[in-house]
Amino acid sequence: MMNQGKTLSKEQCPKTLVKRGRMSGIPYALAIGSVMLCTRPDVSFALSVTSHFQRDLVECHWTAVISILKYLGRTKDEILDYGGIIV
């Protein structure tokens, strides 16, 4: 999912309009929204962290969302089993 030990913070957000404009074409909010529609408990924390940066994102935020999407793709056929309750 997200790289272990990778920290996302507001300090990473762009400080200038030029830097902010560079990421303006990235479909970040669309990706977050798509994942929210099918969120599984095993991705909810990572999704929560990445959703804080929809307005001021930089490449590491986008990379984290891509990691979540790749994880979902790799694990789409797996299920979570909570002692007889399948999620």
N, C-alpha and C positions, 0 to 999 in steps of 0.2 A: 504494500500500500504506500504510505508515505515513507520515505527513507528514515530509518531509525536514527535518532540523534539529530535529525534536521529540524532546526527551529525556524518558525515563521513569526515575524514580529512587525509591528507598525514602523519601527525604525528602518525597515527595508523598503518602505513605500517611497515612491518617487517624490522628489522635493521640487521639481521644476515642471512647467507645462510641457516642455519638450520631451522629457522622460515619460511623463504621463501619457502624452500623445502617442509615443512609440508602442504602447501596449493597448491602445484604444481599439484596435481591430481584432483583438483576441476575444473569442466567444466565452469568456470566463463565467459570466453570470448564467449563460445558457447551459454550460457544462455542470455547474453547481446545481441548477434547477433540475436538470435531467437526472442527476444522481439522487436528489432529494425525493423524486417520484418513486424510486425503487430502493430506498435506503434499507440496508440490512444492518442489524445491530453491530456487526463487525466493522462497519465503516463509519458509523455515526460520529465518533470522536474526530476522525480525520476530516470529515465533511464539515463538522462544526468549526474546526480551526480554520479551514480554507475559506469558509463563507465570510469571514470577517474582512477579507481583503478584496471584495468585489469592486470597490470604488478606487482604491489605490494599489493596484497590483504591480508586481515586477516579475521577471522571468521565473524566479524560484517559486513564487506562488502558483504560476501556471504549471510549472513542472510537477508540483505536488498534486494538483488536480489531475494531470495526465497519469501520474502514478496510481491514483485512486481508480481511474477508469481502466487502466491496464490490469490492476488487481481484480476488479469486478469481471473483466473479460476472462482472466485466467481461472477464476473460481465460480463461474456461472453455473456449473453443474454440481457444485457442492452445496450441502445443506448444513444448517446448525441444528443439533439435536440436544435439547435440554431435558434429558431423562424421560423420553417418550413424547415430548412436545416438540414437533418439528416446525422450525421457522423457515 
